[in-house]
Amino acid sequence: MQAWAVGRPGPIAGGPLVRVRRPMPEPEPGEIRVRVRACGVCRTDLHLVEGDLPPHRPGVIPGHEIVGEVDALGEGTSRFGLGDRVGIAWLRHTCGRCRWCLRGSENLCLEPRFTGWDADGGYAEWAVVDEAYAYALPVGFDDQRAAPLLCAGIIGYRALRRAEVPPSGRLGIYGFGASAHLAAQVAMAEGVTVHVLTRSPDARRHALALGAASAGPADASPPEPLDAAILFAPAGDLVPVALAALDRGGTLAVAGIHLSEVPSLDYQRHLFYERQLRSVTANTRADGEEFLALADRLDLQVTTQPYRLDEADRALADLAANRVRGAAVLLA
């Protein structure tokens, strides 16, 4: 099959993503094989390809926002049938034994595996996954619009819940790409006032078009104190900026898997008055199910920029240069 794999990690301009031919994967017991129709291009893929994330195995195929059709069943599978449309997301295995799994926090599992990092992902014509970690997808979203829901949407949803925005509260969103434009819509549907702060003028226009109350530069002050904030941009220097914008008792949730160095914080200015700083680590399958049902009910507007599978390197380059509006998606 045709695919893209991580060669030597490094800056995207150096060509670290390489085209390869691989054997078609065969499903193991409990697994399903999926003919890939679409795969979202996530900033985590860029971090992996450029070496910000340490490789878990050489030559891995990236991509963890996979939409496709089941075309082969491993022994003992029963959850899906041939021809079913399913999604494959970032979380693909947890141990089920550690104290985190047993208390319902499988995103903190001690032995997790992730699609496109530990196992081959969706920058390819086929992919396999344990059927217990696949998702049934809302019928109201076509393949292109469904793909970003599987990571950008799920992680943005978990970040929104981690931020603990009070009813009718004021939320600041720092960075406005694939995850942020979905999380913002959920927040606004729940009666939250959303202020977007991002360096991209086009992203600011996008935010206002979706209904944000304001949109300004990333390092600017929002027009009112914030009850909560989410940092989607992988920029550690925005952590003190966002904390300083919080009102008393506010929470900042950092949504990314990678963040540049965070500057020193001043306790009185950034953390006093019970302000909180929280990270977001992966997601549980329950998060995914909850978000997909919510996306269906709210009929979220998913802004996408399509690319052919053979343009995966260009899609990542555009993402690195902030030339993508919403979410980039590879189409078969």
C-alpha positions, 0 to 999 in steps of 0.5 A: 500500500502507499503511505507516508512515514517518518524518516529522520525527524527534523524541520519540515523543510528538510523533508522528514516525512517520506513516501513509502510502500508497505504491505497491507496490514492484516487484523490480529484477533480483536482488530478490524482493518479500515480502508482509509477514506480521510485522515486529519492532519494534527499538530501532534503529527507535526511535533512527531515528524519534526522531533519535538516528540521522541519517536516510539519506533522508527519509520512509523506512519503518522495520522490519528484522525482516521475515517474509513470503512471496515473491510476485514475482521480479525478473529473474535470481533463482533462490534462492527461489521464489514462496510461499517464506517468507523473512526480511529483516534489517538488512544488505541490501547490501555492496560485496563489493570493500573490504578488509573484505568481502574478508576476511569482515568485511562488517559493516564494509563501506565502502559498506553499506546497511541495511533501514529506514534506507537503503531501505524496511523492513517497517512496510508491506504489502510489501518488496523485497530482494536475494535474496542478503541474504534468509534462509530461516527455521526451520520451527519458528518461526511468523511472530511468533516468527521476526521477532525472530530477524532482528535481536534474535537475530542481533545478540545472537548477534554480541555474545555472540561478541564478549564471548568468554565462556570455557567455563563462564564467568560472563556479565553482561547489562545490559538485558534486552529482545528481544536479551538474552533470546535471547542469554542462552538461547544462553549458558546452553545453552553452559554459561555462568552468566548474571547479568542486571542491568536496571532493570525489575523485570518484566525481572528476573522474565523473566530468572529464569524463563528460567534466569538465575542472578541478576537485579538492578538495572542499577547493582548489583554482580553476585554474583560477578566476571564473565568477560564482559559485554554491554551491551544497554541504550543507556545509556553510564553503565553502561559503567564499571559493567559494566567494574568488574564484570569479573574480570581479562581480562574483556571488555565488548561494547557491542551497540547501534547508539546509546549515550548519552555514556560517562563518564570511565573510571579506567584502574586501576579499569576497564581494568587487568588486561587488561579489554577494551571492544568495540563490535558493528557490524551483522553478517555474513550468516554470523552470521545463518545460524549463529544461525538454525541455532542457534535452530532446534536449541536451540528458543529461547523467543521472548517476543513482544508482538503489535501490528497494523500500524496500531498501529506508533506505539503499539508504538514508544511502548511500547518507549520506555516499557519496556512491552514484555516480550521483543520487540514484533512487528507483524502483518499 
